[in-house]
Amino acid sequence: MRGRRPPLRSVGTDPDYRFTLANERTFLAWVRTALALVAGAVALAGLVPDLGPAPVRNALTAMLLVLAFAVTVGAYLRWDRTERALREGRSLPVDPLPRLLVAGLLIVVVAVAVLVVLATTRP
């Protein structure tokens, strides 16, 4: 079992405050992205009841919420890894979060586009 990580303040030395603030701004941008995904899920679930079959809409809503959760958790983990790397003078870590977000959104966008096309071609 892996031990707890030491508190951030006890790792390395304080980096230039501009890097820490930039890391925080990036974290907040990821959080805003997660909030936008939640807003999209709420809109899909409640504002467009005639957009495709309910099970498909519900699945897309669930996918948006899962993606929002993953982005929220990933944003914190990314912030922590980056801050520790800055404090220890290491290279910044490579992060899978952008690829995860793009892959998930690509699936959602294609599915919603199909639903919109089907809704507009119905007699």
Sequence and secondary structure as in RCSB ss.txt:
>XXXX:A:sequence
MRGRRPPLRSVGTDPDYRFTLANERTFLAWVRTALALVAGAVALAGLVPDLGPAPVRNALTAMLLVLAFAVTVGA
YLRWDRTERALREGRSLPVDPLPRLLVAGLLIVVVAVAVLVVLATTRP
>XXXX:A:secstr
       GGGSS    HHHHHHHHHHHHHHHHHHHHHHHHHHHHHHT TTSS HHHHHHHHHHHHHHHHHHHHHH
HHHHHHHHHHHHHT      SHHHHHHHHHHHHHHHHHHHHHHHHH  
